[in-house]
Amino acid sequence: MDFSEKRDFQRMAMDCSLQFKVSESAQSQTGKVLNLSAKGVLFISSEAIAPGSHVEIRLTPVSDITPPMSANTVVARCEKQADDEYQVAAEIVQIL
C-alpha cells in the first residue's frame, strides 16, 4: 500500500512545558506540548477549551539551546483523554 502524508508540514514530537492564556480568561495556565508543526500545536490541558477560542501560548523547550516561542493560536479541537486531561489541537495564526 502506498501512503502519502496529507499534512502540509511534518509534526515534531516534543515534551516541554507550555504556558497559555485563553483570550476570555485573565488567568494563565500550564500545559504540556505533545507535538508542534509550522502551522499548529498539540498540547495537554487540565481544562477543556472550546473550539474557536483564541489562545496565546508560550513554549519553553527543555534545552537552553532552543529559545522559547510565543504565538497566538485558535483551537481547532479539544478531546477529553482522562479525568482532568484534555488534548487540545490549535492552529498557529501568528508567531509573536
Buried (B, 14 or more C-beta within 10 A) or exposed (E): EEEEEEEEEEBEEBEBBBBBBBEEEEEEBEBBBBBBBEBBBBBBBEEBBEEEBBBBBBBBBEEEEEEEBEBBBBBEEBEEEEEEBBBBBBBBEEEE
